[in-house]
Amino acid sequence: MLLSTVKKTTFWPTFWTEDKSVFTAEYSEVDAACILFSGDAALVWSFEYLAGAMPGVADATGCAISSGLAWELWGDIDVMGKTLEVDGVPRAVRGVFDKIEALALLSVRDEDLTQSFTAVELSGDQTSQSRSSVESFVIASGLGMPDTVLMGTPTFLAEIMAMLPLIILAIFGFVVYIGWMKKRSVAIKKITTLILLLGAVILLPGLFDILPDWIIPTQWNDFSFWGSLSGQIGRNLREYLTLSYSLRDAEYATLFFRQISIAFASSGFSLFMCFRCYANSVFLFNSN
């Protein structure tokens, strides 16, 4: 069982599984992948819709199909409201999303006990994204211990990696600022230092709002927190990297590694430009 959470002291589960089904229209039949879900389809896979929308929570007769599946069945993507059969069961097309592969989202009623699921997404008003709280919830719900608990660590690290070029430039700017300050009067040093401190005080609350709760200690003098935090991040990453990827997870993993590659490339370029600027400034200083 793959389980993930989103930042939001109640969990609301959305169950889903991946499968293969036969999709039949008037003149075509396609064997394609599908995702069956019970709950919020946006938590299962968030697509960009070309027309319509995803099936609702209680909609057990509708479906959303990819543009690729629409082309294979009808040779067109203007198929809103049309009816197709999924393994002999009629479904109405509620939405068409942008994906060239043949894929469909199929909702399942909560009372349908014949459907089995392999994964569950948890959302809700959870203020502390701790692994123990997730495991306690699923065990108390009768779901048993999950095989994998996928937290938000990869997403957070990808966001941090995207900010690396800006962080490098900020550090370089701070170094330049220190060099500039050494040649200024005491009065200017005090004024600029005060301005920087006021700016830091103003920006600090916004920074805490961006950071997830699990990375902020309840007591800043609790030095054991940082050791346990690094261990937690390491465990989450190892679990993510050794995950048996499903169709959806494989695409998310591709985007994650692509983001990491772009971040490394842009960070390397930022470092190169900082060294070039530093070398040129030293050369001009020595020439003068």
C-alpha positions as CSV (number, residue, x, y, z in Angstrom):
1,M,0.0,0.0,0.0
2,L,1.3,3.4,-1.0
3,L,0.2,6.2,1.2
4,S,0.9,9.9,1.0
5,T,-0.2,13.0,2.9
6,V,-0.8,16.7,2.1
7,K,-0.4,19.5,4.5
8,K,-3.7,20.3,5.9
9,T,-6.4,16.8,13.3
10,T,-8.5,14.8,10.8
11,F,-7.5,12.8,7.9
12,W,-9.8,12.3,4.8
13,P,-8.8,9.2,2.7
14,T,-9.0,8.9,-1.0
15,F,-8.6,5.2,-2.2
16,W,-7.2,4.4,-5.6
17,T,-5.7,1.7,-7.7
18,E,-4.3,1.2,-11.3
19,D,-5.7,-1.3,-13.6
20,K,-6.3,-2.2,-17.3
21,S,-9.7,-2.1,-18.9
22,V,-11.4,-2.5,-22.3
23,F,-12.9,0.8,-23.5
24,T,-15.5,0.5,-26.3
25,A,-17.1,3.3,-28.3
26,E,-19.4,3.1,-31.3
27,Y,-16.8,1.8,-33.8
28,S,-13.6,1.4,-31.8
29,E,-12.3,-0.7,-28.9
30,V,-9.1,0.1,-26.9
31,D,-7.3,-1.8,-24.2
32,A,-6.0,1.0,-22.0
33,A,-4.8,1.8,-18.5
34,C,-7.2,3.3,-16.0
35,I,-7.2,4.6,-12.4
36,L,-10.1,3.7,-10.2
37,F,-10.7,5.9,-7.2
38,S,-13.1,6.6,-4.4
39,G,-12.8,10.1,-3.1
40,D,-11.1,13.2,-4.5
41,A,-9.7,12.6,-8.0
42,A,-7.4,15.7,-7.8
43,L,-5.4,13.9,-5.1
44,V,-5.0,10.8,-7.3
45,W,-3.7,12.7,-10.3
46,S,-4.1,16.3,-11.1
47,F,-4.4,16.9,-14.9
48,E,-4.9,19.9,-17.0
49,Y,-8.3,19.6,-18.5
50,L,-9.0,20.5,-22.1
51,A,-12.8,20.2,-21.6
52,G,-15.1,19.4,-18.7
53,A,-13.7,18.3,-15.3
54,M,-12.8,15.2,-13.3
55,P,-15.7,13.0,-12.0
56,G,-17.2,14.1,-8.7
57,V,-16.9,12.2,-5.5
58,A,-20.3,10.6,-5.8
59,D,-20.3,10.2,-9.6
60,A,-20.1,6.4,-10.2
61,T,-21.4,6.6,-13.8
62,G,-18.9,9.2,-15.2
63,C,-15.3,9.2,-16.2
64,A,-12.5,11.4,-17.4
65,I,-10.4,10.3,-20.3
66,S,-7.1,11.5,-21.8
67,S,-7.0,13.2,-25.2
68,G,-5.0,10.2,-26.4
69,L,-7.8,7.8,-25.5
70,A,-10.4,10.2,-27.1
71,W,-8.5,10.2,-30.4
72,E,-8.2,6.4,-30.3
73,L,-11.9,5.9,-29.7
74,W,-13.5,8.7,-31.7
75,G,-10.7,10.4,-33.7
76,D,-11.5,13.7,-31.9
77,I,-11.3,15.3,-28.5
78,D,-14.7,17.0,-28.6
79,V,-16.3,14.1,-26.9
80,M,-18.0,15.7,-23.8
81,G,-21.2,13.8,-22.8
82,K,-20.5,10.9,-25.1
83,T,-21.0,7.4,-23.7
84,L,-18.4,4.6,-23.7
85,E,-18.3,1.1,-22.2
86,V,-15.7,0.1,-19.7
87,D,-15.5,-3.7,-19.5
88,G,-19.1,-3.7,-20.6
89,V,-20.3,-1.0,-18.1
90,P,-21.5,2.3,-19.6
91,R,-19.8,5.5,-18.5
92,A,-20.4,9.1,-19.6
93,V,-17.4,11.3,-20.4
94,R,-17.3,14.2,-17.9
95,G,-13.9,15.6,-18.9
96,V,-11.0,15.3,-21.3
97,F,-7.5,15.9,-19.9
98,D,-4.3,16.7,-21.7
99,K,-2.2,13.4,-22.0
100,I,-1.2,11.7,-25.2
101,E,-1.2,8.2,-23.6
102,A,-4.5,6.4,-23.5
103,L,-5.7,6.7,-19.8
104,A,-8.9,7.1,-17.9
105,L,-10.1,8.1,-14.4
106,L,-13.0,6.1,-13.1
107,S,-14.8,6.8,-9.9
108,V,-16.1,4.1,-7.6
109,R,-19.0,4.4,-5.1
110,D,-18.0,4.2,-1.4
111,E,-20.5,1.4,-0.9
112,D,-19.0,-0.8,-3.6
113,L,-17.3,-3.4,-1.5
114,T,-16.3,-5.5,-4.6
115,Q,-13.5,-3.1,-5.6
116,S,-10.1,-3.5,-4.0
117,F,-7.6,-0.6,-3.8
118,T,-3.8,-0.6,-3.4
119,A,-3.2,3.0,-2.3
120,V,-4.7,5.7,-0.2
121,E,-4.0,9.5,-0.3
122,L,-4.6,11.3,3.0
123,S,-5.7,14.9,3.2
124,G,-7.4,17.0,5.9
125,D,-6.6,19.4,8.8
126,Q,-3.4,17.7,9.8
127,T,-1.1,20.3,11.4
128,S,1.8,18.0,12.0
129,Q,3.0,15.8,9.2
130,S,4.5,13.1,11.3
131,R,5.0,9.6,10.1
132,S,3.7,8.2,13.4
133,S,0.4,10.1,13.1
134,V,-0.2,8.7,9.7
135,E,0.6,5.1,10.8
136,S,-1.6,5.5,13.9
137,F,-4.5,6.7,11.7
138,V,-4.4,3.9,9.2
139,I,-4.0,1.2,11.9
140,A,-6.9,2.7,13.9
141,S,-9.0,2.8,10.7
142,G,-8.5,-0.9,10.2
143,L,-6.3,-0.5,7.1
144,G,-3.4,-2.3,8.7
145,M,0.3,-1.2,8.6
146,P,1.1,0.3,5.1
147,D,3.9,-1.1,3.1
148,T,5.1,2.4,2.2
149,V,4.4,5.8,3.8
150,L,5.3,8.5,1.3
151,M,5.6,11.9,3.0
152,G,6.2,15.3,1.4
153,T,10.0,15.2,1.7
154,P,10.8,14.8,-2.0
155,T,8.5,17.7,-2.9
156,F,10.0,19.9,-0.3
157,L,13.6,19.1,-1.4
158,A,12.7,19.8,-5.0
159,E,11.4,23.2,-4.0
160,I,14.5,23.9,-2.1
161,M,16.7,22.8,-5.0
162,A,14.8,25.2,-7.3
163,M,15.8,28.0,-4.9
164,L,19.5,27.1,-4.9
165,P,20.6,29.6,-7.6
166,L,18.9,32.4,-5.6
167,I,20.5,31.2,-2.4
168,I,24.0,31.2,-4.1
169,L,23.5,34.7,-5.4
170,A,22.3,35.9,-2.0
171,I,25.4,34.4,-0.3
172,F,27.6,36.1,-3.0
173,G,25.8,39.4,-2.5
174,F,26.3,39.1,1.3
175,V,30.1,38.5,0.7
176,V,30.3,41.5,-1.5
177,Y,28.3,43.5,1.1
178,I,30.9,42.5,3.8
179,G,33.7,43.7,1.6
180,W,31.9,46.9,0.9
181,M,31.2,47.5,4.6
182,K,34.9,47.3,5.5
183,K,35.6,50.6,3.7
184,R,32.6,52.5,5.1
185,S,32.3,54.7,8.2
186,V,30.9,53.4,11.5
187,A,27.7,55.4,11.1
188,I,27.0,53.8,7.6
189,K,27.8,50.4,9.1
190,K,25.3,50.8,11.9
191,I,22.5,52.1,9.6
192,T,22.9,49.4,7.0
193,T,23.1,46.7,9.7
194,L,19.9,48.0,11.2
195,I,18.1,48.0,7.8
196,L,19.2,44.4,7.2
197,L,18.0,43.3,10.7
198,L,14.6,45.0,10.2
199,G,14.3,43.3,6.8
200,A,15.1,39.9,8.3
201,V,12.5,40.4,11.1
202,I,9.9,41.3,8.4
203,L,10.7,38.3,6.2
204,L,11.1,35.7,8.9
205,P,7.3,35.1,9.5
206,G,6.8,34.5,5.8
207,L,9.7,32.1,5.7
208,F,8.1,30.1,8.6
209,D,4.8,30.0,6.6
210,I,6.6,28.5,3.6
211,L,8.5,25.8,5.6
212,P,6.6,22.6,6.5
213,D,5.8,22.1,10.2
214,W,7.9,19.0,10.5
215,I,11.1,20.9,9.7
216,I,10.5,23.6,12.4
217,P,11.5,22.6,16.0
218,T,9.2,23.3,18.9
219,Q,12.2,24.4,20.9
220,W,15.2,25.9,19.1
221,N,17.6,24.8,21.9
222,D,16.6,21.1,21.3
223,F,19.7,20.2,19.4
224,S,18.7,16.5,19.2
225,F,15.9,17.6,16.8
226,W,18.3,18.4,14.0
227,G,19.9,14.9,14.2
228,S,16.6,13.2,14.1
229,L,15.4,15.5,11.3
230,S,18.3,14.5,9.1
231,G,17.7,10.8,9.8
232,Q,14.0,11.2,8.9
233,I,14.8,13.0,5.6
234,G,17.3,10.2,4.8
235,R,14.8,7.5,5.5
236,N,12.1,9.2,3.5
237,L,14.4,9.7,0.5
238,R,15.5,6.0,0.6
239,E,11.9,4.9,0.7
240,Y,11.1,7.2,-2.2
241,L,14.0,6.1,-4.3
242,T,13.4,2.3,-3.7
243,L,9.6,2.7,-4.4
244,S,8.0,0.3,-6.9
245,Y,6.7,3.0,-9.1
246,S,3.1,2.9,-10.4
247,L,2.1,4.7,-13.6
248,R,1.4,7.9,-11.7
249,D,4.4,7.7,-9.5
250,A,6.7,7.0,-12.4
251,E,5.7,10.3,-14.0
252,Y,6.1,12.2,-10.7
253,A,9.5,10.6,-10.2
254,T,10.5,11.8,-13.7
255,L,9.5,15.3,-12.9
256,F,11.3,15.2,-9.5
257,F,14.6,14.1,-11.0
258,R,14.2,16.5,-13.9
259,Q,13.8,19.3,-11.3
260,I,16.9,18.1,-9.5
261,S,18.9,18.1,-12.7
262,I,17.8,21.6,-13.7
263,A,18.6,22.9,-10.2
264,F,22.1,21.4,-10.3
265,A,22.7,22.9,-13.8
266,S,21.4,26.4,-12.8
267,S,23.3,26.3,-9.5
268,G,26.5,25.5,-11.4
269,F,25.9,28.4,-13.8
270,S,25.2,30.7,-10.8
271,L,28.5,29.6,-9.1
272,F,30.4,30.2,-12.4
273,M,29.0,33.7,-12.8
274,C,29.7,34.5,-9.2
275,F,33.4,33.4,-9.6
276,R,33.7,35.4,-12.9
277,C,32.3,38.6,-11.2
278,Y,34.6,38.1,-8.2
279,A,37.6,37.6,-10.5
280,N,36.8,40.6,-12.6
281,S,36.3,42.8,-9.5
282,V,39.6,41.7,-8.1
283,F,41.3,42.4,-11.4
284,L,39.8,45.9,-11.6
285,F,40.8,46.6,-8.0
286,N,44.4,45.6,-8.6
287,S,44.5,47.6,-11.8
288,N,43.4,50.7,-10.0
